[in-house]
Amino acid sequence: MMEYIVSLFKDYGVEDHPNHSFTLQNGEKQLSNFFSEIQLFNYEDSLEVNNLDDIADYIYSLTGMAELRKQPREIMLSVLKENVSNGILRIPKEYGIFVAR
């Protein structure tokens, strides 16, 4: 979810600092050290936000997003508003499970 939000602010110099622990993005590589057969089953989901002030408050509350939190609220709301469709900001969420043998 935060990867998507950070991507909205790339024009403002906000960079994504990926999680280096076990994730959906790097899990297959890590598991391949121990298993020969690995399958990833993704679950498509999204967060639908209709109050941009709420999501801005949430973003500003995240201590791990220091660069993003430096953005002035007016810019934060403007960028979020640019990505609203039919009154809804859809933020993709990534969920899934690995099956390894």
C-alpha positions in Angstrom: 0.0 0.0 0.0 2.7 2.5 1.0 4.7 1.6 -2.1 1.8 2.9 -4.2 1.4 6.1 -2.2 5.2 6.8 -2.3 5.1 6.3 -6.1 2.5 9.1 -6.4 5.1 11.6 -5.0 8.1 10.6 -7.1 8.0 14.0 -8.9 8.5 15.6 -5.5 11.7 13.7 -4.8 10.2 11.1 -2.4 12.0 7.8 -2.8 10.8 4.3 -1.9 13.0 2.6 0.6 12.0 -1.1 0.2 11.6 -3.4 3.1 14.6 -5.8 3.1 12.9 -8.5 5.2 10.8 -11.3 3.7 8.1 -9.8 1.4 6.0 -10.9 -1.6 8.6 -9.1 -3.8 11.7 -10.9 -2.5 10.2 -14.0 -1.0 10.6 -16.3 -4.0 14.3 -15.5 -4.2 14.8 -16.2 -0.5 12.8 -19.4 -0.6 14.7 -20.7 -3.6 17.7 -21.2 -1.4 15.7 -24.0 0.4 13.0 -25.2 -1.9 12.9 -26.3 -5.6 9.2 -25.6 -6.2 7.8 -22.3 -5.2 4.3 -20.9 -6.1 3.0 -17.4 -5.3 -0.7 -17.0 -5.0 -1.7 -13.3 -5.1 -4.8 -11.9 -3.5 -6.0 -8.7 -5.3 -7.3 -6.1 -2.9 -7.4 -2.3 -2.5 -8.3 0.3 0.0 -10.9 2.8 -1.2 -10.7 6.2 0.4 -13.3 8.9 0.0 -11.9 11.4 2.6 -8.5 12.5 1.5 -7.9 14.3 4.9 -8.2 10.9 6.6 -5.5 9.3 4.4 -3.3 12.4 4.7 -3.6 12.1 8.5 -2.7 8.4 8.3 0.4 9.1 6.1 1.6 11.9 8.5 1.2 9.4 11.4 3.7 6.9 9.9 7.0 7.3 11.6 8.8 5.2 8.9 7.8 7.5 6.1 9.9 10.5 7.0 10.5 11.7 3.4 6.8 11.6 2.6 5.8 13.3 5.8 8.0 16.3 4.8 5.6 17.1 2.0 3.3 20.1 2.8 -0.3 19.2 3.4 -1.4 21.2 0.4 0.8 19.2 -1.9 -0.1 15.9 -0.2 -3.8 16.6 -0.7 -3.3 17.9 -4.3 -1.4 14.8 -5.4 -3.9 12.5 -3.7 -6.8 14.4 -5.4 -5.1 14.0 -8.8 -5.5 10.3 -8.4 -9.2 10.3 -7.4 -11.7 8.7 -9.8 -15.4 9.0 -9.2 -14.8 10.4 -5.7 -12.6 7.4 -4.6 -8.9 7.1 -4.2 -8.1 3.4 -4.8 -4.9 2.3 -3.1 -3.8 -1.2 -4.2 -2.8 -3.6 -1.4 -0.6 -6.6 -2.0 -1.4 -9.8 -0.2 -0.4 -13.3 -1.0 1.0 -16.6 0.1 3.9 -18.7 -1.0 3.6 -22.5 -1.3 7.0 -24.1 -1.3 8.1 -27.7 -1.6 
